């Protein structure tokens, strides 16, 4: 019995690891294409794109973004009792639901674009609008396979989505700029510069839509290949109770709505900060809106984007844990649920803590590596903003995971309340710092970190109350932090030494990162911060254990 439980636990973390690897790869692709895209459209173009993307994101969150998590939960509950007919009926009803809701949301965003963003960003937002309709269908297919505890399909689709996004974003930006101005050269006069930036941002928005469409085609193909197996299981289902389509639609609405509200409120801080900084702040202080948009492009398009990379693992763990916890709760196995939560939190912190320290120590070279076309001022600003945001990596990772844990436990209202409280506090903080200090963009970075910290504490408390879960502190937080501090010191020393010898940030940062990974792994083992059993659950865990034993780091 113990072996079976251990195997299930390993499979759960392994599936999260697969999804996390795909998430990190797709985000790295996203970052790598940002550099040539930044060269093409500049900070102003990135600013217009990010301003439109913030509102696209919030409408997407309200309409479709939470669909994979919600659908995976309700289908997983049916699969737990082998009700295959009802599980497939839920799948069909979910498709109808997203077609209706996604269609309405896309039309709202397209025709109401002028209400949300300034004039220059309106065509960018309209280009993004149809993507919401497509994403809904993609979300249902991803949720369907996640409910079966299979993350491979979602993982591959994420990578394909980013590859198509990267190719079309750069190509589309160049094509639209050339068709508008007749050249790719940067114009001298300010009006033509703005026109070029808008055209480039539209091309980038086009890439977002094509990427989602490519992922949808892949997922639809996978479903079609598995259709015979799915129908065979349905035919073998002997359950007499078959839910009506009306009751299923009602259930989906009741389950999806709290997921939507939770995710929307949780991510609303980005939209609020965009509005505060790009609209309210320049009006209050009579500032140049183009210059403000350019700086916002540095913050949201560079610093914030880089800080979000490590959170991919937490997002993957969150996606993997919802169906697992939902099934355990349906079986009334709270002890098993607490065990899953402990593994998820520990694994997430072992990854997130060193990432946060690494971004703080190597902020400038990492930013330069990903955005080499930055001016000296933009690079310095992006690096300092990234350092300010580094602590939020840990907070966001844990709060994202705990939000999904609460949803899996059926406590769907708790993340909504927690996010609302944190949002009010962060908005007040951002407003006060923007209007009464000279911190400028750092006000938003500080408020962002405060928001993630509040969400982290409130969600952790809610999980504790929901299942009487007691968080282990020493091996989950303190030992990984201590190992990460040693790692940070080693990374900084190697980087500085190589900079003195080579005067090249690219040459200096790559060895520093590689040595940092080795130092962290060694220190974590020496401090007994991770056990052999826990390492087995990691992707390539058996290989890591073999290496550790050969190096006398583990008995």
C-alpha positions in Angstrom: 0.0 0.0 0.0 2.8 2.3 0.9 4.5 1.7 -2.4 1.4 2.5 -4.3 0.9 5.8 -2.5 4.6 6.7 -3.1 4.1 5.9 -6.8 1.0 8.1 -7.0 2.9 10.9 -5.2 5.8 10.6 -7.6 3.6 10.5 -10.6 1.8 13.7 -9.4 5.1 15.6 -9.0 6.4 14.1 -12.3 3.3 15.3 -14.2 3.8 18.8 -12.6 7.4 18.6 -13.6 6.6 17.8 -17.2 4.1 20.8 -17.3 6.6 23.0 -15.5 9.4 22.1 -18.0 7.1 23.0 -20.9 6.0 26.2 -19.1 9.7 27.2 -18.6 10.6 26.3 -22.2 7.6 28.2 -23.6 8.5 31.2 -21.4 12.1 31.1 -22.5 10.9 31.0 -26.1 8.8 34.0 -25.2 11.7 35.8 -23.8 14.1 34.9 -26.6 11.8 36.3 -29.2 11.2 39.4 -27.1 14.7 40.6 -27.8 14.4 40.7 -31.6 10.8 42.0 -31.2 12.1 44.7 -28.9 14.6 45.7 -31.6 11.8 46.0 -34.2 9.1 47.8 -32.2 11.1 49.4 -29.4 10.0 50.2 -25.8 7.1 52.4 -27.0 5.7 49.6 -29.1 6.1 47.2 -26.2 4.3 49.7 -24.0 1.3 49.9 -26.4 1.2 46.1 -26.6 1.5 45.6 -22.9 -1.2 48.2 -22.2 -3.6 46.4 -24.6 -2.5 43.0 -23.3 -3.4 43.9 -19.7 -7.0 44.4 -20.7 -7.1 41.5 -23.0 -5.8 39.4 -20.1 -8.5 40.5 -17.7 -11.3 39.8 -20.2 -9.7 36.5 -21.0 -9.5 35.7 -17.2 -13.2 36.5 -16.8 -14.3 34.5 -19.9 -11.9 31.6 -20.6 -8.6 31.5 -18.7 -9.9 29.5 -15.7 -11.6 26.9 -17.9 -8.8 24.3 -17.8 -8.6 24.3 -14.0 -12.4 24.3 -13.5 -13.1 21.6 -16.1 -10.2 19.4 -14.9 -11.7 19.5 -11.4 -15.3 18.6 -12.3 -14.3 15.9 -14.8 -11.7 14.4 -12.3 -14.5 14.0 -9.7 -16.5 12.0 -12.3 -13.5 9.9 -13.3 -12.7 9.1 -9.7 -16.0 7.2 -9.5 -15.7 5.9 -13.1 -18.7 7.9 -14.5 -17.2 8.1 -18.0 -20.5 9.1 -19.7 -21.0 12.0 -17.3 -17.4 13.1 -17.7 -17.8 13.2 -21.5 -21.1 15.1 -21.2 -19.3 17.7 -19.1 -16.7 18.0 -21.8 -19.4 18.7 -24.5 -21.3 21.1 -22.3 -18.1 23.0 -21.5 -17.4 23.5 -25.2 -20.9 25.0 -25.6 -20.3 27.2 -22.6 -17.0 28.6 -23.9 -18.4 29.2 -27.4 -21.1 31.4 -26.0 -19.1 33.2 -23.3 -16.0 33.5 -25.4 -17.9 34.9 -28.3 -19.6 37.5 -26.2 -16.2 38.5 -24.5 -14.5 38.8 -27.9 -17.2 41.1 -29.3 -17.1 43.2 -26.1 -13.4 43.6 -26.3 -13.4 44.4 -30.1 -16.2 47.0 -30.1 -15.4 48.4 -26.6 -11.6 48.7 -27.1 -11.9 52.5 -26.9 -13.3 52.3 -23.4 -10.3 50.4 -22.0 -7.1 51.8 -23.6 -5.9 55.1 -25.1 -6.3 55.7 -28.8 -2.9 54.3 -30.0 -3.5 51.0 -28.2 -7.1 50.5 -29.6 -6.1 48.6 -32.8 -3.8 46.4 -30.8 -6.6 45.4 -28.4 -8.9 44.8 -31.3 -6.3 42.5 -32.9 -6.2 40.5 -29.6 -10.0 40.2 -29.2 -10.7 37.1 -31.4 -8.0 35.2 -29.5 -10.4 35.0 -26.5 -12.9 33.0 -28.5 -10.3 30.5 -29.7 -8.7 30.2 -26.2 -11.9 29.0 -24.7 -12.0 25.8 -26.8 -8.3 25.3 -26.2 -8.9 25.6 -22.4 -11.6 22.9 -22.4 -9.4 20.4 -24.3 -6.4 21.1 -21.9 -8.7 20.7 -18.9 -10.1 17.4 -20.3 -6.6 15.8 -20.5 -5.4 17.4 -17.2 -8.4 15.7 -15.5 -7.0 12.4 -16.7 -3.7 13.4 -14.9 -1.9 13.6 -18.2 0.0 16.9 -18.7 2.0 15.9 -21.8 -0.6 17.1 -24.3 -0.9 20.5 -22.5 2.9 20.8 -22.3 3.4 20.2 -26.0 0.6 22.6 -26.9 2.2 25.3 -24.8 5.5 25.0 -26.6 3.8 24.9 -30.0 1.8 28.0 -29.0 5.0 30.0 -28.1 6.9 28.9 -31.3 4.0 30.0 -33.5 3.6 33.2 -31.4 7.3 34.0 -31.7 7.5 33.5 -35.5 4.3 35.4 -36.3 4.9 38.2 -33.8 8.3 39.2 -35.3 7.3 38.5 -38.9 3.9 40.2 -38.5 5.5 43.3 -36.8 8.0 43.6 -39.6 5.4 43.1 -42.3 2.9 45.6 -40.9 5.5 48.2 -40.3 6.8 47.9 -43.8 3.3 48.0 -45.3 2.5 51.1 -43.3 5.7 53.1 -43.6 7.3 51.5 -46.7 10.5 50.9 -44.7 11.8 49.2 -41.5 14.1 52.1 -40.7 13.3 54.0 -37.5 11.9 57.4 -38.5 13.1 60.7 -37.1 9.9 62.6 -36.4 7.9 61.7 -33.3 4.5 61.1 -35.1 6.0 58.5 -37.5 7.8 56.9 -34.5 4.4 56.4 -32.8 2.8 55.1 -36.0 5.7 52.6 -36.3 5.3 51.5 -32.7 1.6 51.0 -33.1 2.1 48.9 -36.3 4.7 46.8 -34.6 2.4 46.2 -31.6 -0.4 45.1 -33.9 1.9 42.5 -35.5 2.9 41.2 -32.0 -0.8 40.9 -31.1 -1.4 38.9 -34.3 1.3 36.5 -33.1 -0.6 35.9 -29.8 -3.7 34.8 -31.7 -1.9 32.6 -34.2 -0.1 30.9 -31.3 -3.4 30.0 -29.5 -4.9 28.8 -32.8 -1.9 26.5 -33.5 -2.2 25.0 -29.9 -5.9 24.5 -30.5 -5.3 22.6 -33.7 -2.8 20.3 -31.9 -5.1 19.6 -29.0 -8.0 18.9 -31.3 -5.8 16.4 -33.2 -4.8 14.7 -30.0 -8.4 14.3 -29.0 -9.3 12.9 -32.4 -6.5 10.3 -32.2 -7.8 9.2 -28.7 -11.5 9.3 -29.7 -12.0 5.6 -30.2 -10.5 4.8 -26.7 -12.7 7.5 -25.2 -15.9 6.1 -26.8 -15.0 2.5 -25.8 -14.7 3.6 -22.1 -18.1 5.4 -22.4 -19.7 2.2 -23.8 -18.4 0.2 -20.9 -19.8 2.6 -18.4 -22.6 0.8 -16.5 -23.7 3.7 -14.3 -27.4 4.2 -14.6 -27.4 7.8 -13.4 -26.8 10.0 -16.4 -26.7 13.8 -15.7 -29.0 15.9 -17.9 -27.3 18.6 -20.0 -29.2 21.3 -18.1 -27.9 20.1 -14.8 -24.4 19.9 -16.2 -24.5 23.4 -17.6 -25.8 24.6 -14.2 -22.9 22.8 -12.4 -20.3 24.1 -14.8 -21.6 27.6 -14.3 -21.5 27.2 -10.5 -18.0 25.8 -10.6 -16.5 28.0 -13.2 -17.8 31.3 -11.9 -15.9 31.2 -8.6 -12.8 30.0 -10.5 -13.2 33.0 -12.9 -13.8 35.5 -10.1 -10.8 34.1 -8.1 -8.4 34.2 -11.1 -9.7 37.6 -12.3 -9.4 39.3 -8.9 -6.0 37.6 -8.4 -4.7 39.0 -11.7 -6.5 42.3 -11.5 -3.6 44.0 -9.9 -1.7 44.1 -13.2 -4.6 45.9 -14.9 -5.0 48.3 -12.0 -1.3 49.1 -12.0 -1.4 49.6 -15.8 -4.3 52.1 -15.5 -2.7 53.9 -12.6 0.7 54.3 -14.2 -0.1 54.9 -17.9 -3.3 57.0 -17.5 -3.9 58.4 -14.0 -0.2 59.1 -13.0 0.8 61.2 -16.2 -2.5 63.2 -15.9 -1.9 64.0 -12.2 1.7 65.1 -12.8 1.3 66.4 -16.4 3.9 64.0 -17.8 4.7 63.0 -21.4 2.5 60.0 -22.2 4.9 58.5 -24.8 7.8 58.6 -22.3 5.5 57.0 -19.7 4.5 54.3 -22.1 8.2 53.6 -23.0 9.1 53.2 -19.3 6.0 50.9 -18.8 7.4 48.8 -21.7 10.6 48.4 -19.7 8.8 47.4 -16.5 6.0 45.1 -17.9 7.8 43.9 -21.1 11.2 43.2 -19.5 11.5 43.2 -15.7 8.0 41.7 -15.0 8.3 39.2 -17.8 11.6 37.9 -16.5 10.3 37.6 -12.9 7.4 35.5 -14.1 9.6 32.8 -15.6 10.2 30.8 -12.3 6.5 31.1 -11.5 5.9 28.6 -14.4 6.8 25.8 -12.0 4.2 26.9 -9.5 1.6 27.3 -12.2 2.3 23.8 -13.4 2.2 22.4 -9.9 -1.1 24.2 -9.4 -2.6 22.7 -12.6 -1.5 19.2 -11.5 -2.7 19.4 -7.9 -6.4 20.5 -8.6 -7.6 17.1 -10.0 -5.5 15.2 -7.5 -6.9 17.1 -4.5 -10.4 17.1 -5.9 -10.3 13.3 -6.2 -9.0 12.9 -2.7 -11.6 15.2 -1.2 -14.3 13.3 -3.2 -13.0 10.1 -1.6 -13.0 11.9 1.9 -9.2 11.2 2.2 -8.1 14.4 3.9 -4.9 12.8 5.2 -3.9 12.1 1.6 -4.9 15.6 0.6 -2.6 17.1 3.3 0.2 14.8 2.1 -0.2 16.1 -1.5 -0.2 19.7 -0.3 3.0 19.2 1.7 4.8 17.7 -1.3 3.6 20.5 -3.7 4.6 23.3 -1.3 8.0 21.8 -0.6 8.8 21.1 -4.3 7.6 24.6 -5.3 9.8 26.3 -2.7 12.9 24.2 -3.5 12.6 25.7 -7.1 11.3 29.2 -6.4 13.6 30.3 -3.6 16.9 29.9 -5.5 15.3 31.5 -8.6 14.4 34.6 -6.6 17.9 34.9 -5.1 19.5 34.3 -8.5 17.4 37.0 -10.2 18.4 39.5 -7.4 22.1 38.8 -7.6 22.3 38.5 -11.4 19.6 41.0 -12.4 21.6 43.1 -14.7 23.5 40.4 -16.7 20.3 38.3 -17.0 18.4 41.3 -18.4 21.2 42.1 -20.8 21.4 38.5 -21.9 17.7 38.5 -22.8 17.4 42.2 -24.0 20.8 43.0 -25.5 19.4 45.9 -27.6 18.6 47.9 -24.5 20.2 51.3 -24.0 22.4 51.8 -20.9 19.6 53.7 -19.1 16.9 51.1 -20.0 19.1 48.2 -19.0 19.9 49.8 -15.6 16.2 50.6 -15.0 15.1 47.1 -15.9 17.7 45.5 -13.7 16.8 47.5 -10.7 13.1 46.9 -11.2 13.9 43.1 -11.5 15.8 43.2 -8.2 12.8 45.0 -6.6 10.5 42.3 -7.9 12.7 39.3 -7.1 11.1 38.6 -3.7 7.7 38.5 -5.3 8.8 35.3 -7.2 8.6 33.3 -3.9 5.3 35.0 -2.8 3.6 34.5 -6.2 4.7 30.9 -6.5 3.2 30.0 -3.1 0.1 32.1 -3.5 -0.6 30.6 -7.0 -0.2 27.1 -5.6 -2.4 27.7 -2.6 -5.2 29.3 -4.7 -5.4 26.1 -6.7 -5.2 24.0 -3.6 -8.2 25.9 -2.1 -10.1 25.4 -5.4 -9.4 21.7 -5.4 -10.6 21.5 -1.8 -13.9 23.2 -2.8 -13.0 26.4 -0.9 -13.4 28.5 -4.1 -14.5 31.7 -2.4 -11.5 32.0 -0.1 -9.0 33.0 -2.9 -11.5 35.6 -4.1 -11.8 37.3 -0.7 -8.0 37.1 -0.1 -7.2 38.6 -3.5 -9.7 41.4 -3.0 -8.1 42.4 0.4 -4.6 42.3 -1.1 -5.8 44.2 -4.2 -7.2 47.1 -2.1 -4.0 47.3 0.0 -1.6 47.2 -3.1 -3.7 49.8 -5.0 -3.6 52.2 -2.1 0.1 51.7 -1.7 0.8 52.2 -5.4 -1.3 55.4 -5.5 0.3 56.9 -2.4 3.9 56.1 -3.6 3.2 57.4 -7.1 1.6 60.6 -6.2 3.5 61.5 -3.0 7.1 60.2 -3.7 9.6 60.3 -6.5 9.9 56.5 -6.7 8.1 56.5 -10.1 8.0 52.9 -11.5 9.5 51.5 -8.3 6.2 52.4 -6.6 4.5 49.8 -8.8 7.2 47.2 -8.2 6.9 47.7 -4.5 3.1 47.5 -4.6 3.3 44.3 -6.7 5.6 42.7 -4.2 3.3 43.7 -1.3 0.3 42.3 -3.2 2.0 38.9 -3.7 3.1 38.8 -0.1 -0.4 39.5 1.2 -1.9 36.8 -1.1 0.8 34.4 0.1 -0.1 34.8 3.8 -3.8 34.9 3.4 -4.0 31.9 1.1 -1.7 29.9 3.4 -3.9 30.7 6.4 -7.0 29.6 4.4 -5.5 26.3 3.5 -4.5 25.7 7.1 -8.1 26.3 8.2 -9.6 24.2 5.4 -7.9 20.9 6.1 -6.1 21.6 9.4 -2.8 21.6 7.4 0.3 22.5 9.4 3.2 23.8 7.3 6.6 22.4 8.0 9.0 25.4 8.1 12.7 24.2 8.5 13.1 21.9 5.4 10.5 23.6 3.3 11.7 27.3 3.7 14.8 27.8 5.9 17.2 25.2 4.5 16.4 26.0 0.8 16.9 29.7 1.7 20.2 29.0 3.4 21.4 27.0 0.4 20.2 29.7 -2.0 22.2 32.4 0.0 25.4 30.3 -0.5 24.4 29.9 -4.1 23.9 33.6 -4.6 27.3 34.4 -3.1 29.0 32.0 -5.4 27.2 33.3 -8.4 28.1 36.9 -7.6 31.7 36.1 -7.0 32.1 34.1 -10.2 30.3 36.7 -12.3 32.4 39.6 -10.9 35.7 37.7 -11.4 34.8 36.8 -15.0 33.7 40.4 -15.7 37.1 41.7 -14.6 38.8 39.2 -16.9 36.5 39.4 -20.0 34.4 42.7 -19.6 31.6 40.8 -21.2 28.3 40.3 -19.3 27.3 37.4 -21.6 30.5 35.4 -21.1 30.4 36.1 -17.3 26.8 35.3 -16.6 26.5 31.9 -18.2 29.2 30.2 -16.1 27.9 32.0 -13.0 24.4 30.5 -13.5 25.8 27.0 -14.1 28.0 27.1 -11.0 25.1 28.6 -9.0 22.9 25.5 -9.9 25.7 23.1 -8.8 26.3 25.0 -5.5 22.7 25.1 -4.6 22.2 21.4 -5.3 25.3 20.5 -3.2 24.4 22.8 -0.3 20.8 21.5 -0.3 22.1 18.0 0.1 24.7 18.9 2.7 22.1 20.7 4.8 19.8 17.7 4.5 17.2 20.0 2.9 15.9 17.2 0.6 15.5 13.5 1.1 16.2 10.7 -1.4 12.4 9.9 -1.5 11.7 13.5 -2.4 14.4 13.5 -5.1 12.8 10.4 -6.7 9.7 12.5 -7.5 11.8 15.0 -9.6 12.2 14.6 -13.3 15.4 12.6 -13.8 15.4 12.1 -10.0 17.1 8.7 -10.1 19.9 10.2 -12.1 20.4 13.0 -9.6 20.4 10.5 -6.7 23.1 8.4 -8.5 25.2 11.5 -9.0 24.8 12.6 -5.4 25.8 9.2 -4.1 28.8 9.0 -6.3 29.9 12.4 -5.0 29.4 11.2 -1.4 26.7 13.8 -0.9 24.1 11.2 0.0 24.3 7.8 1.6 
